[in-house]
């Protein structure tokens, strides 16, 4: 009589956590690196970072 783990309850939470972490990584590390590489202005970079962080908070 083995018990199966309750993965169906934790899967949405894990997906939200991974998605939020991905957005945070993108806004803090990837976006500034790409912006510097292509010569994007700092105000546009900050606006995009804010949009990514707002999107991360929705999940």
C-alpha positions in Angstrom: 0.0 0.0 0.0 2.2 2.8 -1.3 1.0 6.3 -1.2 1.4 8.5 -4.3 2.8 12.0 -3.8 0.3 14.8 -4.2 1.9 16.4 -7.3 -1.3 17.7 -8.7 -1.7 20.2 -5.9 1.9 21.5 -6.0 2.3 21.6 -9.8 0.6 25.0 -10.3 2.6 26.5 -7.4 5.8 25.2 -8.9 5.0 26.5 -12.3 4.2 29.9 -10.9 7.4 29.9 -8.9 9.5 29.0 -11.9 7.8 31.5 -14.2 8.3 34.3 -11.6 11.9 33.3 -11.2 12.4 33.4 -14.9 10.9 36.9 -15.2 13.1 38.1 -12.4 16.2 36.6 -14.0 15.3 38.2 -17.3 14.7 41.6 -15.8 17.7 41.7 -13.6 20.4 40.0 -15.7 19.4 39.3 -19.2 17.6 42.5 -20.1 20.4 44.9 -19.0 23.0 42.8 -20.8 21.0 42.8 -24.1 20.2 46.5 -23.7 23.8 47.3 -23.3 24.8 45.2 -26.2 22.3 46.8 -28.6 22.7 50.3 -27.2 19.2 50.7 -25.8 18.7 53.8 -23.7 18.6 53.4 -19.9 15.0 54.8 -19.6 13.7 52.2 -22.0 15.6 49.5 -20.2 14.1 50.6 -16.8 10.6 50.6 -18.4 11.0 47.1 -19.8 12.4 45.9 -16.4 9.3 47.3 -14.7 7.0 45.6 -17.2 8.7 42.3 -16.6 8.5 42.6 -12.8 4.8 43.5 -13.0 4.3 40.4 -15.2 6.2 38.3 -12.7 3.9 39.5 -9.9 0.8 38.4 -11.7 1.8 34.8 -11.5 
